[in-house]
Amino acid sequence: SLQILEKRLNPTGNDLKRFKIAQREVEHLENLVNDVLVFAKPAAPKKQPNPIRTVVEEALALADRAIAEKRIEVQVRMADDIPPLNLDAAMLEHAFLNLVLNAVDAMEEGGLLKIAVREVPDGEGASSVEVEIEDNGCGIEAEDMRHLFNPFFTRKRTGTGLGLTQVKKIVELHQGAVEITSGKGEGTRVRVRLPRERTEVSSGCDASAPGGERNHAEEEGHGEDSRDR
């Protein structure tokens, strides 16, 4: 790999810059290929009881370098009485990581990222688990909101335009919904709702935002722990 070659050659000056550029381009191509593969033929989720708390924490851990590089403050609030949900942990971890990285990209250095996990009523005695990811970044233009879930739509110079499409697909495969609220210069809030299914773990079987007008993009399908990272 380029990392191994860099260690062996120990380049300096312009050679080192070229190595770094090549490394970024290879990473971009890898991400592009992976995104296209997931978009073209998403796998069926392998659901089993998993704590949503762990899934969110793993996604945050994977984004740790990006968060540290921009010195982003992370505030996490998670209800501590949410039972395990029937879900594909790897799939949802990928979706939450995508959302966290989008939030980091949208913020200047020293930005604030808020993540909340809570149970919300759906009516008629049912409930869902809601994961909310909010940033204080640049926000989204009103005319872009209706295109957010369209494949290959992006305003990023190196983006594939498949990130939010994948998020939507993954959440739909879990019978959930995604809602995005944003406004130019007002940050962005993403809410992912997943239906709560009561599971028998032992059986081994699958059983408020800144002021101003904000825009919405939506796709259908007790105790609290508060920590600053």
Secondary structure as GFF3:
##gff-version 3
##sequence-region A 1 229
A	DSSP	alpha_helix	2	9	.	.	.	ID=ss1
A	DSSP	alpha_helix	13	40	.	.	.	ID=ss2
A	DSSP	beta_strand	48	50	.	.	.	ID=ss3
A	DSSP	alpha_helix	52	62	.	.	.	ID=ss4
A	DSSP	alpha_helix	64	69	.	.	.	ID=ss5
A	DSSP	beta_strand	73	79	.	.	.	ID=ss6
A	DSSP	beta_strand	85	87	.	.	.	ID=ss7
A	DSSP	alpha_helix	89	106	.	.	.	ID=ss8
A	DSSP	beta_strand	112	123	.	.	.	ID=ss9
A	DSSP	beta_strand	126	135	.	.	.	ID=ss10
A	DSSP	three_ten_helix	142	147	.	.	.	ID=ss11
A	DSSP	alpha_helix	163	173	.	.	.	ID=ss12
A	DSSP	beta_strand	177	182	.	.	.	ID=ss13
A	DSSP	beta_strand	188	195	.	.	.	ID=ss14
A	DSSP	three_ten_helix	201	203	.	.	.	ID=ss15
A	DSSP	beta_strand	215	219	.	.	.	ID=ss16
A	DSSP	beta_strand	224	228	.	.	.	ID=ss17
###
